[in-house]
Every structure is written in C-alpha cells, then in structure tokens.
C-alpha cells in the first residue's frame, strides 16, 4: 500500500472527530467532503484512494480544506465505544512521522489540503505516542517550512513538557474528555482516568498560557484549546455535560466544546446501544453557545427534572417564551446583555443595534433588516418605541 492509499484509509476514519466541522451557527457539518483536486503534485500519485478532506472553519472564521488524519489507527486502549479499540477486528495502518509529514506536504503543494488536524491511536503509552505526534509537527514546521494551520491532539498520559512543546508548534490543541465526569467515563473508557490523564493536560495548557510569555507560542501566540464529548453513550444528562463545559470555559479558557452523538460501532461492547438523536447534539451546541457567548447561566436553561434540554425547541427560544412573551424588550433601550437574550439577535447583531442607536432610533423591523438582522424570530419579544411589530412579518422584502 502506498502512502496516499494509507492516508486515505486513516483520514476516512476521522469522521468520528467533529472538530472544525461547523457552519455559521456553530453546528457540525457532515464530514468527508471531497474537493475538486485539480493538478496533482508529482509527489502525490492520483488514484481512487484520495484522502478525505473536510471543508472546515477555522477559529478566525476562515474556511479551508483541512486534512484530518491519524498517525496510527492501532490502539492499546479498550474504550467501549471506539472503532479503534484494542482487539477489534478491522484494518489498521500506521505512518512514521517523516512519512506522514512528506505526504501532507505533497497534498499542500498540490492545493488539495491547506491545513492539518493530527491525532493518533495510543501505542506504547501516551508519552511515546505524543513524541511521534510532536516529531511529525516538528518536521512540517522545520524541514518543510509549513506555516499553515495545525491542530495537534494531546494524548492521555502526556507530560507537561510535551504539552508545552505541542503548544509551540500548533495553532490549536485539544484532548477529548469524552464524558463529563469520572463515573460517566468509566462506562465509556474504563482504562482512562478522568482527572489525571484527561483533565490535567487541559489544566497545563491554561497554566502555560497564563504563566509563560506568548512569544514562546507558534507565531508569537499560544494556541486555543478545545475538547470533545461523546453524547448518549454513558447515560449522562445534558446538565452534566454543560456543567463541565461551563467550568472549562470559565476556569481554563476553553475555546470550544464539541459534541458527538453516539453511534454504535459493530464489534464494540456498546454495539447494541441505540444511536443518539442528532437533534440532541444540536441542542447541546446551542446551549453551550448561550453559556459561552450570550451571558446565560445554567440555572436559566430549560432543563427538565432529568437534566435534559427540550429536543423540540431551541433553548434560547424556550427561555424567551417563558420570560419575554409578557414583557417584551424595548429595542431602543436594552443594553447588550438584554439584546443577546432576544431570539434572532447574536453578538454581531447586538453590536450593530448599539452602534445604530448612537445616531438614530430604530423604528421598526425594516431598520433591523438594514442592519443584517432577520426579524422573524424576534418579533414576539420586542417593542419599537413602545409598540409591538406586526404579528405577521412578510417573508420577502
């Protein structure tokens, strides 16, 4: 098997990793999108075994073609839900660091990929696996002078010095917590230790960013940090997931939590567990953005007695129905915090409204449209100079 065929196999197995796959609303997009390849670099032989490229959105909002791949799909851990778990019968492949760096550089030169998300199965322990990931990144940054986007995975059991070195090479680092706490993790990955192996490296990332000068990071800044949860594999509630997410945002400056709806994998201990509803994943994203960007607190989210969010309704809309239906917000007087609570108004819309109010009063929905705000969702919850907008808004103007 040549290097491109090997990469095709390893990249196709990264559909389980939703990082950077998101639309404007932050909701995951389908993985595995293939671009039009165009002219292929001499170092990359064209055949039917081309790597899977994700059309990804970077932290700054720019879209790029991102190769997401494993260094190896071999793994010594026995996580109950994972397709790569030890002992499962499936085809595995492994790259050496210089081999993967060279083939990615070929894809880069051919215009097939612009960025790299690099992860790995665990072989020889977390520290040894991390050394191979770091070696791959070092070859890209030094030998091939790669200056583009690099998301580097941190392995369970990594050492603090390795965390620091990864942060000197990457634009973003991440480590999957998988579950919101130790008891839930035991039902997914009994050989992993939540506090020592998973949470501690994330704490080191934040410690390094707080205590060491930013010029030591890649291009003079420390990387952002993310994590991922498996949703629906361990009986966890939405409240548990969001409690942990909120703590990470507040205490460790987590940039983003990703949620991956559980899907049973044949040949794993959880193969007979039903798949989680994708809409639950969507509600968790929406709620996590309310906590991170909109000033909401956990106590304001519409959990039921079992700690679940309603599947039938956007949590922000559910809050507005309970709190704003009888007390609509005066658009010309509300501060930023209150504007952000109105359905249909996000951070950008709130800033636009505040800027427009410095020179004029907002008299109706047409003024909002001119600011780039769709008034359809907000109409029941706002007043314009003390008056409600029309009950039926035109779909087209």
Secondary structure, DSSP 8 states (H G I E B T S, - for coil): --HHHHHHHHHHGGGG--TT-B-TTS-B--S-------S--TTS--SS----EEEEE-TTS-EEEEEEEESBS--S---TT-TT-TT--S---B--HHHHHHHHHHHHHTTS-SEEEEE----S-HHHHHHHHHHHHHHHHHTS---S-EEEE--TT--HHHHHHHHHH-SEEE---BSSSHHHHHHH-TT--IIIIIIHHHHHHHHHHHHS-GGGSGGGS--EEEEEEEESSS---HHHHHHHHHHHHHHH---EEEEEE----TTSTTTTS----HHHHHHHHHHHHHHHHS---GGGS---TTS---SSS-HHHHHHHHHTSSS-EETTT--HHHHTTSTT--HHHHHHHHHHHTTS---SHHHHHHTT--TTTTGGGEEETTEE--SS--S--
